[in-house]
Amino acid sequence: MVLRPVTQLWPPVLLGSQFVFNIGFYAVVPFLAIFLRDDMLLSGGLIGLVLGLRTFSQQGMFIVGGALSDRYGARRVILCGCIVRVVGYLLLAYGHSLPLIIAGACLTGIGGALFSPSIEALLAKAGTRSEAQGKRSRAEWFALFAVCGELGAVLGPVVGALLTGFGFRQVALAGAAVFVVALIVLFFCLPPAVAKNQPLQIAPWWTTFRQPRFVAFIIAWSSWLLSYNQLYLALPVEIQRAGGSEKDLGPLFMLASGLVILFQLPLARVARRVGAVRILPVGFVLIAAAFLSVALFASSQPAQGWLRLLPAACFVTLLTSGQMLLVPSAKDIVPWFASESTLGAHYGALATAGGCAVLAGNLLLGDLLDQALTPSAEATFPWLLLAVFPLCSAIAMVLICRPMRRPRA
C-alpha cells in the first residue's frame, strides 16, 4: 500500500511540529555563540554579526515566507523550509571558515522563515474556526503552541549539552537529524494546498505598510525580538562575567522552558480576561526589568557558588515572563489588521520588523557587550541601553492599541 498525504489538517500536527522544531533549534543555536567565541576566536562584534544575520535571515525573510505560503500553500513551503535548515546545519557542522559558518547560519534562518509563518497562519485559521464554534480561543491555541514549543526547548539544550563534549560538529549534526525526521513525518501529515493560478505577488506586504497603525505596531513589537535574541548574545556574556561556563547555559534555558510549560496557559487565560491591549505594555515592562536586573550586578564581583548565577536566572525569569504575556497577545491582535487570505503576510511582517531590529541591534551591541565580560562600571551600560528599547515599546503600545478593544472578525 502506498502512503499518501492526508487531505484534512489535524491541528495537533501543528503543535507537534513546533515541539520537534524547537528540539532541533535549541540543540544547536544556544551553543553557537560559545562556539564562535571559544573555537573560532571571534570578537563580540563578529559574534553579534553572525547571530544577527541568522536571526535576520529567519525573521527578516518572513516577508518572503509568508508570501510564498499564501501563494503556494503551507505544506510545500514547510517541507522546503525543513530541507533548507538541514543544509544550513550541515554547513555549520563541516564549515571551517567564517564565510561558511555565516552561510550555514543564514540558511538555518531562511529555513525557519519558510516554515514558521506557514505554521502560524494555519494555526490562526484553525483557532478562528475553533473560537467561532465556542471552543478554544485563538489566543489559547497560540498559548498551547508556545507550551509545545517549550517542551521541545527543554529537550533541545539537554541534547546539545550532552553532545558539546564531543564538539560542536556533533551538536549541529544532531540538529540536522531532527529536521530530517520532521521532514518525513510532515510530508505525510500535512494536507496539500488548493492550487492557485495567480502569479506570486508581494503586494500584500505593500498594502500592510500603507496601514500606519500596523506599521507603528510592528516597529514597537520589534524590540521584543531584539530583547529575546539576547538569550543567545548577552546571556553567555553574563555567564562569563559571573565565572560560569557553557555547562550553565543549558540549565538556564531549561528554566525558561519550565516557566513556559507551567505558566503559559494560566497567563494566557489571564491575558484573555484582561485584554491583549492592556497586557502588551505590561509584558514590555517585564522585559525591561530583566535587563535592569543584570545591570544592578554588572559592576560587582560575582558571588560564590550557585549565587553567581542569580543575575542570569533573574534575567531569564523576567524575560520569559514578559514573553509569555506578549507573544500570544500580539499574535492574537494581528488578525485585527488582516483578512484570512493575507494572514501569512501579516505574520511575516511582524517577524520581518523584528529581524531588522536584531540585525541592527546586534551590530550596535556586539562590541558594547565586550565591556560586560568583566565586572566594571562600564559593564552596566550595555544592559541599561537594552532596557530602553522595551520601555519605549511599552509606552508606544498604550497609544497604538487603543482602538483594538475587540478583535476584528
C-alpha positions as CSV (number, residue, x, y, z in Angstrom):
1,M,0.0,0.0,0.0
2,V,1.3,3.5,-0.9
3,L,1.1,6.1,1.8
4,R,-0.3,9.4,0.6
5,P,-0.5,12.8,2.2
6,V,-3.7,13.4,4.2
7,T,-6.4,15.6,2.9
8,Q,-7.5,17.3,6.1
9,L,-5.4,19.1,8.7
10,W,-5.2,17.6,12.2
11,P,-4.4,20.6,14.4
12,P,-2.2,18.7,16.9
13,V,0.2,18.2,14.0
14,L,1.0,21.9,14.2
15,L,1.6,21.7,17.9
16,G,3.8,18.6,17.5
17,S,5.8,20.2,14.7
18,Q,6.7,23.1,16.9
19,F,7.8,20.7,19.6
20,V,10.1,18.9,17.2
21,F,11.4,22.1,15.5
22,N,12.4,23.5,18.9
23,I,14.3,20.4,19.8
24,G,16.3,20.8,16.6
25,F,16.7,24.6,17.2
26,Y,17.6,24.6,20.9
27,A,20.1,21.7,20.5
28,V,22.2,24.0,18.3
29,V,21.7,27.7,18.4
30,P,22.2,28.4,22.1
31,F,25.7,26.9,21.8
32,L,26.6,28.8,18.6
33,A,27.9,32.0,20.4
34,I,30.1,29.9,22.6
35,F,31.5,28.0,19.6
36,L,32.2,31.3,17.8
37,R,33.9,32.8,20.8
38,D,35.9,29.8,22.1
39,D,36.6,27.8,18.9
40,M,36.5,30.4,16.2
41,L,38.0,33.1,18.5
42,L,35.7,35.8,17.1
43,S,35.2,39.2,18.7
44,G,31.9,40.3,20.2
45,G,31.2,42.4,17.2
46,L,31.6,39.5,14.8
47,I,29.6,37.2,17.0
48,G,26.8,39.8,17.0
49,L,27.0,40.0,13.2
50,V,26.7,36.2,12.8
51,L,23.9,35.9,15.2
52,G,22.2,39.0,13.8
53,L,22.4,37.6,10.3
54,R,21.0,34.3,11.4
55,T,18.0,36.0,13.1
56,F,17.5,38.4,10.2
57,S,17.7,35.6,7.7
58,Q,14.8,34.0,9.6
59,Q,12.7,36.8,10.9
60,G,13.6,39.3,8.2
61,M,12.8,36.8,5.5
62,F,9.3,36.1,6.9
63,I,8.2,38.6,4.4
64,V,9.1,36.1,1.6
65,G,8.0,33.0,3.6
66,G,4.6,34.4,4.3
67,A,4.0,35.4,0.7
68,L,5.1,32.0,-0.6
69,S,2.8,30.3,1.9
70,D,-0.2,32.4,0.7
71,R,0.7,31.6,-2.9
72,Y,1.9,28.0,-3.0
73,G,0.3,26.6,0.2
74,A,1.7,25.9,3.6
75,R,2.6,22.2,3.0
76,R,5.1,22.9,0.2
77,V,6.7,25.8,1.9
78,I,7.1,24.0,5.3
79,L,8.7,21.0,3.6
80,C,11.1,23.2,1.7
81,G,12.0,25.0,4.9
82,C,13.0,21.8,6.6
83,I,15.3,20.9,3.7
84,V,17.0,24.3,3.8
85,R,17.5,24.1,7.6
86,V,19.1,20.7,7.2
87,V,21.6,22.1,4.7
88,G,22.4,25.0,7.0
89,Y,23.1,22.7,9.9
90,L,25.4,20.6,7.7
91,L,27.4,23.8,6.8
92,L,27.7,24.6,10.4
93,A,29.0,21.1,11.1
94,Y,31.6,21.0,8.3
95,G,32.4,24.6,7.7
96,H,35.9,25.6,8.8
97,S,35.9,29.2,7.7
98,L,33.9,32.3,8.7
99,P,32.1,32.6,5.3
100,L,30.9,29.0,5.5
101,I,29.7,29.5,9.1
102,I,27.9,32.6,8.1
103,A,26.3,30.8,5.1
104,G,25.2,28.0,7.4
105,A,23.8,30.3,10.0
106,C,21.8,32.2,7.3
107,L,20.4,29.0,5.7
108,T,19.2,27.8,9.1
109,G,17.4,31.2,9.4
110,I,15.9,31.0,5.9
111,G,14.6,27.5,6.6
112,G,12.7,28.9,9.6
113,A,11.5,31.8,7.5
114,L,9.8,29.3,5.2
115,F,8.1,27.0,7.7
116,S,7.3,29.3,10.7
117,P,4.8,31.8,9.1
118,S,3.1,28.9,7.3
119,I,2.5,27.1,10.5
120,E,1.4,30.2,12.4
121,A,-1.1,31.1,9.6
122,L,-2.5,27.6,9.7
123,L,-2.9,27.8,13.5
124,A,-4.5,31.2,13.3
125,K,-7.1,29.9,10.8
126,A,-7.8,26.8,13.0
127,G,-8.0,29.0,16.1
128,T,-10.5,31.3,14.4
129,R,-12.8,28.4,13.5
130,S,-12.4,26.9,17.0
131,E,-13.4,30.2,18.6
132,A,-16.3,30.7,16.3
133,Q,-17.6,27.3,17.4
134,G,-17.4,28.3,21.0
135,K,-14.4,26.1,21.7
136,R,-10.8,27.0,22.5
137,S,-9.9,30.6,21.6
138,R,-7.3,31.6,19.1
139,A,-5.1,33.1,21.8
140,E,-5.3,29.8,23.8
141,W,-4.3,27.9,20.7
142,F,-1.2,30.1,20.4
143,A,-0.5,29.5,24.1
144,L,-0.7,25.8,23.6
145,F,1.6,26.2,20.6
146,A,4.1,28.0,22.9
147,V,3.8,25.3,25.5
148,C,4.6,22.6,23.0
149,G,7.5,24.6,21.7
150,E,8.9,25.0,25.2
151,L,8.6,21.2,25.8
152,G,10.9,20.9,22.8
153,A,13.1,23.8,24.1
154,V,13.6,21.7,27.3
155,L,14.9,18.7,25.5
156,G,16.9,20.7,22.9
157,P,19.5,22.2,25.3
158,V,19.8,18.8,27.1
159,V,20.7,17.2,23.8
160,G,23.1,20.0,22.9
161,A,24.7,19.9,26.3
162,L,25.2,16.2,26.2
163,L,26.9,16.5,22.8
164,T,29.1,19.5,23.5
165,G,31.8,17.3,24.9
166,F,32.1,15.7,21.5
167,G,32.4,19.0,19.8
168,F,30.0,21.5,18.0
169,R,30.0,19.4,14.8
170,Q,28.1,16.6,16.6
171,V,25.7,19.2,18.0
172,A,24.9,20.5,14.5
173,L,24.6,17.0,13.0
174,A,22.1,16.1,15.7
175,G,20.0,19.2,14.8
176,A,20.1,18.2,11.2
177,A,18.9,14.7,12.0
178,V,15.9,16.1,13.9
179,F,14.8,18.1,10.9
180,V,15.2,15.2,8.6
181,V,12.8,13.2,10.8
182,A,10.4,16.2,10.8
183,L,10.5,16.4,7.0
184,I,9.5,12.8,6.6
185,V,6.6,13.0,9.2
186,L,5.2,16.3,7.9
187,F,5.2,15.0,4.3
188,F,2.5,12.5,5.3
189,C,0.7,14.6,7.9
190,L,0.1,18.0,6.2
191,P,-2.7,18.3,3.7
192,P,-1.9,19.6,0.2
193,A,-3.0,23.2,-0.5
194,V,-5.6,24.1,-3.1
195,A,-3.8,25.1,-6.3
196,K,-3.9,28.8,-7.1
197,N,-3.4,30.1,-10.6
198,Q,-2.5,33.7,-9.9
199,P,1.2,34.6,-10.0
200,L,3.2,35.1,-6.8
201,Q,2.9,38.7,-5.6
202,I,4.4,40.5,-2.6
203,A,1.6,43.1,-2.9
204,P,0.0,42.2,0.4
205,W,3.2,43.5,2.1
206,W,2.9,46.9,0.5
207,T,-0.7,47.2,1.5
208,T,0.2,46.4,5.1
209,F,2.8,49.1,5.0
210,R,0.1,51.5,3.9
211,Q,-1.6,50.9,7.3
212,P,0.1,53.4,9.6
213,R,-1.2,51.9,12.8
214,F,0.1,48.4,11.7
215,V,3.5,49.9,10.8
216,A,3.7,51.5,14.2
217,F,2.6,48.2,15.8
218,I,5.4,46.1,14.2
219,I,8.0,48.8,14.9
220,A,7.1,48.8,18.6
221,W,6.9,45.0,18.6
222,S,10.4,44.7,17.0
223,S,12.1,45.5,20.4
224,W,10.7,42.2,21.7
225,L,12.7,40.1,19.2
226,L,15.8,42.2,19.8
227,S,15.4,41.6,23.6
228,Y,14.7,37.9,23.2
229,N,17.7,37.4,21.0
230,Q,19.9,38.5,23.9
231,L,19.4,34.9,25.3
232,Y,22.0,34.0,22.6
233,L,24.2,37.1,22.6
234,A,24.1,38.7,26.0
235,L,23.3,35.8,28.3
236,P,26.6,34.0,27.5
237,V,28.4,37.3,28.3
238,E,26.8,37.5,31.7
239,I,27.6,33.8,32.4
240,Q,31.3,34.5,31.6
241,R,31.2,37.7,33.9
242,A,29.9,35.5,36.7
243,G,32.7,33.0,36.2
244,G,30.4,30.3,34.7
245,S,30.9,28.1,31.6
246,E,28.9,26.7,28.7
247,K,27.5,24.0,31.1
248,D,25.5,26.7,32.9
249,L,23.7,27.7,29.7
250,G,21.6,24.5,29.4
251,P,20.0,24.8,32.9
252,L,19.1,28.4,32.3
253,F,17.3,27.5,29.0
254,M,15.6,24.7,30.9
255,L,14.5,27.3,33.5
256,A,12.9,29.4,30.8
257,S,11.2,26.3,29.2
258,G,9.9,25.1,32.6
259,L,8.4,28.5,33.3
260,V,6.5,28.4,30.0
261,I,5.3,24.9,30.5
262,L,4.0,25.7,33.9
263,F,2.6,29.2,33.5
264,Q,1.9,29.9,29.8
265,L,-1.7,28.6,29.7
266,P,-2.7,30.2,33.0
267,L,-1.2,33.5,31.9
268,A,-2.9,33.3,28.5
269,R,-6.2,32.9,30.3
270,V,-5.4,35.9,32.5
271,A,-4.4,37.9,29.4
272,R,-7.7,36.9,27.7
273,R,-9.7,38.3,30.6
274,V,-7.6,41.4,31.0
275,G,-7.3,42.0,27.2
276,A,-4.3,42.0,24.9
277,V,-4.4,45.8,24.7
278,R,-3.6,46.1,28.4
279,I,-1.3,43.1,28.6
280,L,1.2,44.1,25.9
281,P,2.6,47.2,27.8
282,V,3.0,45.0,31.0
283,G,5.0,42.4,29.0
284,F,7.4,45.0,27.7
285,V,7.9,46.5,31.2
286,L,8.8,43.0,32.5
287,I,11.4,42.6,29.7
288,A,12.9,46.0,30.6
289,A,13.1,44.8,34.2
290,A,15.0,41.7,33.0
291,F,17.9,43.9,31.7
292,L,17.8,46.1,34.7
293,S,18.2,43.1,37.0
294,V,21.5,42.3,35.4
295,A,22.6,45.9,35.3
296,L,22.3,46.0,39.1
297,F,25.1,43.4,39.4
298,A,27.2,44.1,36.3
299,S,29.7,46.3,38.1
300,S,30.1,43.9,41.1
301,Q,32.3,40.9,41.6
302,P,30.4,37.7,41.2
303,A,29.1,35.9,44.3
304,Q,30.4,32.4,45.3
305,G,28.7,29.1,44.5
306,W,25.4,29.0,42.8
307,L,24.6,32.6,43.8
308,R,26.9,33.8,41.0
309,L,24.2,32.8,38.5
310,L,21.4,34.7,40.3
311,P,21.5,37.7,37.9
312,A,21.4,35.4,34.9
313,A,18.5,33.5,36.5
314,C,16.6,36.7,37.2
315,F,17.2,37.8,33.6
316,V,15.8,34.6,32.2
317,T,12.8,34.6,34.6
318,L,11.7,38.1,33.9
319,L,12.4,37.9,30.1
320,T,10.4,34.7,29.9
321,S,7.5,36.1,31.9
322,G,7.3,39.0,29.5
323,Q,7.4,36.6,26.6
324,M,4.5,34.6,28.0
325,L,2.4,37.7,28.1
326,L,3.5,39.3,24.8
327,V,3.6,36.5,22.2
328,P,0.1,35.1,22.4
329,S,-1.5,38.5,22.8
330,A,0.4,40.1,19.9
331,K,-0.3,37.2,17.6
332,D,-4.0,37.4,18.6
333,I,-4.0,41.0,17.6
334,V,-2.5,40.6,14.1
335,P,-5.8,39.3,12.6
336,W,-7.3,42.6,13.6
337,F,-5.3,44.1,10.7
338,A,-5.6,41.3,8.2
339,S,-8.0,39.3,6.1
340,E,-7.7,35.5,6.2
341,S,-6.0,35.4,2.8
342,T,-3.1,37.6,3.9
343,L,-2.6,36.2,7.4
344,G,0.7,34.7,6.4
345,A,1.9,38.0,5.0
346,H,0.9,39.9,8.1
347,Y,2.6,37.5,10.5
348,G,5.6,37.7,8.2
349,A,5.7,41.5,8.5
350,L,5.6,41.2,12.3
351,A,8.7,39.0,12.2
352,T,10.5,41.0,9.5
353,A,10.5,44.1,11.6
354,G,11.9,42.1,14.5
355,G,14.6,40.6,12.3
356,C,15.7,44.0,11.1
357,A,15.9,45.2,14.7
358,V,18.0,42.2,15.8
359,L,20.5,42.7,12.9
360,A,20.9,46.5,13.7
361,G,20.9,46.0,17.4
362,N,23.4,43.2,17.4
363,L,25.8,45.2,15.3
364,L,25.4,48.1,17.8
365,L,25.6,45.9,20.9
366,G,28.1,43.2,20.0
367,D,31.2,45.3,20.8
368,L,29.5,47.1,23.7
369,L,28.8,43.7,25.3
370,D,32.5,43.0,25.4
371,Q,32.6,45.7,28.1
372,A,30.3,43.4,30.2
373,L,32.6,40.4,30.2
374,T,34.3,41.6,33.3
375,P,32.8,43.4,36.4
376,S,33.2,47.2,36.0
377,A,31.2,50.4,35.9
378,E,31.2,50.2,32.1
379,A,29.7,46.8,32.2
380,T,26.4,48.3,33.3
381,F,25.9,50.5,30.2
382,P,25.0,47.8,27.6
383,W,22.3,46.4,30.0
384,L,20.8,49.8,30.6
385,L,20.8,50.5,26.9
386,L,19.0,47.2,26.3
387,A,16.3,48.2,28.8
388,V,15.5,51.4,27.0
389,F,14.0,49.7,23.9
390,P,11.2,47.6,25.6
391,L,10.4,50.6,27.8
392,C,9.8,52.7,24.7
393,S,7.7,49.9,23.2
394,A,5.5,49.7,26.4
395,I,4.7,53.4,26.0
396,A,4.0,53.0,22.3
397,M,1.7,50.0,22.7
398,V,-0.5,52.0,25.0
399,L,-1.1,54.6,22.3
400,I,-1.2,52.2,19.3
401,C,-3.7,49.6,20.7
402,R,-6.4,51.9,22.0
403,P,-8.8,51.2,19.1
404,M,-8.4,47.5,19.4
405,R,-10.8,46.8,22.3
406,R,-12.3,43.9,20.3
407,P,-10.6,41.7,17.7
408,R,-11.7,42.2,14.2
409,A,-13.7,39.3,12.8
